[in-house]
Amino acid sequence: MTTATASDALRTIASKEEERFLATFFVLYKTARLVDKNNKTFQHQSEKFYKSIKPLLKKFGSADLKNISGRFFVNELMVRFNGSGLSGADAIISEWNSLGVGGVSFASDISKDETDRFFIFMANIKPNSENLDSLDRKSTRLNSSHTDISRMPSSA
């Protein structure tokens, strides 16, 4: 059964801005697992991500990413996105499913440093030993009120 919110969102397709945000999100997420924050590759991908998030923050007041039934949504707009491509999004979403993570939200006044800390934090989470409750406790180390890790919607 599809909720009214999910049904409405299915009818609205996102723009290139949302697609760019989603692609840079997952590329930076994977990059954070491979290299140190001071690495040039990380810094380059971080810049690309921060440039992609700024228009959404200005336009919507936040940037919210969700995965519902295998579909990607940015600010309630469905994004046409190949999660099995180079981004590695499907693997990340599979881990999120194991952890109980349903999405992430970035507040309008988030800084680049805060986004970097978020990606480093999430890149170090191990799905076999973590769950959303332990993520909540550990996320206090981010020292940021500008990111929120949301729970997966419960199935009724």
Protein Blocks (a to p, Z undefined) as FASTA:
>chain_A
ZZfklmmmmmpccdfklmmmmmmmmmmmmmmmmpcfklmklmmmmmmmmmmmmmmmmmno
pacdddeehiaceehiacdddfklmnommmmmmmmmmnopabdcddfkbcfklmmmmmmm
mmmpcfklgcfklmmmmmmmnopakbccddddddZZ
